[in-house]
Amino acid sequence: MEYLSYEFGPWGVVSKFKKKKPILVGVVGSGNLEILIEKKDLAGKTKIELETSVRGYKETWTAVLTDFAESQQFPYTLITINDGGATPAVVQLRLSQGSQQWRDENAD
């Protein structure tokens, strides 16, 4: 197992921290992954914590997660990823699903 942790932001204009409903997408399994998105008081930052069963892909994870965080800019957000060997395409799909559901279910 490999554990990676990233912090992004704080983002330009940051709203006040508000408690919101957590989102869970995907399933931990071979070739798949699970993503939990939840609000945390992180001083306007996005934090991503990743546990993966596949070692040696830090550069790939960094590129995919940096691109996601910079494009979405979710303040006060903790994203936890439990990976079962997903390809970058599956990672992007799950991140896209989670971010869309996050916006839909937590619209102000």
C-alpha positions as YAML, in Angstrom:
chain: A
units: angstrom
residues:
- id: 1
  name: MET
  ca: [0.00, 0.00, 0.00]
- id: 2
  name: GLU
  ca: [1.09, 3.54, -0.69]
- id: 3
  name: TYR
  ca: [-0.31, 6.65, 1.01]
- id: 4
  name: LEU
  ca: [-0.14, 10.07, -0.67]
- id: 5
  name: SER
  ca: [-1.44, 13.39, 0.61]
- id: 6
  name: TYR
  ca: [-1.90, 16.69, -1.26]
- id: 7
  name: GLU
  ca: [-3.07, 20.20, -0.36]
- id: 8
  name: PHE
  ca: [-4.20, 22.81, -2.89]
- id: 9
  name: GLY
  ca: [-5.27, 26.42, -2.48]
- id: 10
  name: PRO
  ca: [-6.53, 28.35, -0.67]
- id: 11
  name: TRP
  ca: [-8.56, 29.48, -3.61]
- id: 12
  name: GLY
  ca: [-8.95, 33.18, -4.58]
- id: 13
  name: VAL
  ca: [-12.41, 34.13, -3.31]
- id: 14
  name: VAL
  ca: [-13.34, 31.73, -0.56]
- id: 15
  name: SER
  ca: [-16.81, 31.58, 0.95]
- id: 16
  name: LYS
  ca: [-17.34, 30.90, 4.64]
- id: 17
  name: PHE
  ca: [-17.11, 27.32, 5.82]
- id: 18
  name: LYS
  ca: [-20.51, 25.62, 5.85]
- id: 19
  name: LYS
  ca: [-21.25, 22.05, 6.84]
- id: 20
  name: LYS
  ca: [-22.47, 20.02, 3.85]
- id: 21
  name: LYS
  ca: [-23.58, 16.49, 3.09]
- id: 22
  name: PRO
  ca: [-20.69, 14.08, 2.25]
- id: 23
  name: ILE
  ca: [-20.62, 12.33, -1.14]
- id: 24
  name: LEU
  ca: [-19.39, 8.77, -1.82]
- id: 25
  name: VAL
  ca: [-18.88, 7.44, -5.35]
- id: 26
  name: GLY
  ca: [-17.38, 4.24, -6.72]
- id: 27
  name: VAL
  ca: [-16.41, 1.05, -4.98]
- id: 28
  name: VAL
  ca: [-13.06, -0.30, -3.84]
- id: 29
  name: GLY
  ca: [-12.26, -3.25, -6.04]
- id: 30
  name: SER
  ca: [-9.78, -4.46, -8.59]
- id: 31
  name: GLY
  ca: [-9.40, -1.80, -11.27]
- id: 32
  name: ASN
  ca: [-11.75, 0.62, -9.50]
- id: 33
  name: LEU
  ca: [-11.72, 3.13, -6.66]
- id: 34
  name: GLU
  ca: [-13.87, 4.84, -4.07]
- id: 35
  name: ILE
  ca: [-13.98, 8.59, -3.49]
- id: 36
  name: LEU
  ca: [-15.40, 10.33, -0.43]
- id: 37
  name: ILE
  ca: [-15.88, 14.10, -0.66]
- id: 38
  name: GLU
  ca: [-16.67, 16.01, 2.53]
- id: 39
  name: LYS
  ca: [-16.46, 19.53, 3.97]
- id: 40
  name: LYS
  ca: [-13.71, 20.18, 6.51]
- id: 41
  name: ASP
  ca: [-12.45, 23.42, 7.99]
- id: 42
  name: LEU
  ca: [-9.21, 23.55, 5.97]
- id: 43
  name: ALA
  ca: [-8.72, 27.34, 5.76]
- id: 44
  name: GLY
  ca: [-10.17, 27.45, 2.24]
- id: 45
  name: LYS
  ca: [-7.98, 24.65, 0.88]
- id: 46
  name: THR
  ca: [-8.65, 21.35, -0.84]
- id: 47
  name: LYS
  ca: [-6.93, 18.34, 0.74]
- id: 48
  name: ILE
  ca: [-6.72, 15.00, -1.06]
- id: 49
  name: GLU
  ca: [-5.68, 11.86, 0.79]
- id: 50
  name: LEU
  ca: [-5.02, 8.76, -1.25]
- id: 51
  name: GLU
  ca: [-4.39, 5.15, -0.36]
- id: 52
  name: THR
  ca: [-3.51, 2.92, -3.29]
- id: 53
  name: SER
  ca: [-2.67, -0.74, -3.66]
- id: 54
  name: VAL
  ca: [-0.30, 0.03, -6.54]
- id: 55
  name: ARG
  ca: [3.10, 1.55, -5.74]
- id: 56
  name: GLY
  ca: [5.22, 3.71, -8.02]
- id: 57
  name: TYR
  ca: [2.65, 5.99, -9.65]
- id: 58
  name: LYS
  ca: [3.15, 9.13, -7.57]
- id: 59
  name: GLU
  ca: [3.91, 11.31, -10.62]
- id: 60
  name: THR
  ca: [0.74, 10.15, -12.39]
- id: 61
  name: TRP
  ca: [-1.39, 10.70, -9.29]
- id: 62
  name: THR
  ca: [0.14, 14.13, -8.77]
- id: 63
  name: ALA
  ca: [-0.63, 15.18, -12.35]
- id: 64
  name: VAL
  ca: [-4.24, 13.90, -12.31]
- id: 65
  name: LEU
  ca: [-5.08, 15.29, -8.86]
- id: 66
  name: THR
  ca: [-3.41, 18.65, -9.46]
- id: 67
  name: ASP
  ca: [-5.38, 19.08, -12.68]
- id: 68
  name: PHE
  ca: [-8.62, 18.14, -10.90]
- id: 69
  name: ALA
  ca: [-8.04, 20.40, -7.88]
- id: 70
  name: GLU
  ca: [-7.06, 23.41, -9.96]
- id: 71
  name: SER
  ca: [-10.03, 23.03, -12.30]
- id: 72
  name: GLN
  ca: [-12.64, 22.49, -9.54]
- id: 73
  name: GLN
  ca: [-11.20, 24.67, -6.74]
- id: 74
  name: PHE
  ca: [-13.36, 23.23, -3.95]
- id: 75
  name: PRO
  ca: [-12.60, 25.23, -0.77]
- id: 76
  name: TYR
  ca: [-12.85, 23.59, 2.67]
- id: 77
  name: THR
  ca: [-12.96, 20.15, 1.06]
- id: 78
  name: LEU
  ca: [-11.38, 16.84, 2.01]
- id: 79
  name: ILE
  ca: [-11.31, 14.20, -0.71]
- id: 80
  name: THR
  ca: [-10.37, 10.68, 0.37]
- id: 81
  name: ILE
  ca: [-9.52, 8.14, -2.33]
- id: 82
  name: ASN
  ca: [-9.23, 4.39, -1.75]
- id: 83
  name: ASP
  ca: [-7.73, 2.91, -4.91]
- id: 84
  name: GLY
  ca: [-7.83, -0.69, -6.09]
- id: 85
  name: GLY
  ca: [-5.57, -0.19, -9.11]
- id: 86
  name: ALA
  ca: [-7.75, 2.10, -11.22]
- id: 87
  name: THR
  ca: [-6.42, 3.51, -14.49]
- id: 88
  name: PRO
  ca: [-6.11, 7.31, -14.86]
- id: 89
  name: ALA
  ca: [-9.29, 7.28, -17.00]
- id: 90
  name: VAL
  ca: [-11.28, 5.62, -14.20]
- id: 91
  name: VAL
  ca: [-9.80, 8.05, -11.67]
- id: 92
  name: GLN
  ca: [-10.92, 11.00, -13.79]
- id: 93
  name: LEU
  ca: [-14.37, 9.44, -14.27]
- id: 94
  name: ARG
  ca: [-14.89, 8.95, -10.52]
- id: 95
  name: LEU
  ca: [-13.60, 12.45, -9.73]
- id: 96
  name: SER
  ca: [-15.99, 13.87, -12.34]
- id: 97
  name: GLN
  ca: [-18.92, 11.86, -10.92]
- id: 98
  name: GLY
  ca: [-18.12, 12.93, -7.39]
- id: 99
  name: SER
  ca: [-17.69, 16.61, -8.20]
- id: 100
  name: GLN
  ca: [-20.95, 16.73, -10.16]
- id: 101
  name: GLN
  ca: [-22.86, 15.01, -7.36]
- id: 102
  name: TRP
  ca: [-21.14, 17.32, -4.82]
- id: 103
  name: ARG
  ca: [-22.42, 20.36, -6.67]
- id: 104
  name: ASP
  ca: [-25.91, 18.93, -7.27]
- id: 105
  name: GLU
  ca: [-26.56, 17.80, -3.70]
- id: 106
  name: ASN
  ca: [-24.89, 20.73, -1.96]
- id: 107
  name: ALA
  ca: [-26.14, 23.64, -4.05]
- id: 108
  name: ASP
  ca: [-26.70, 26.73, -1.91]
...
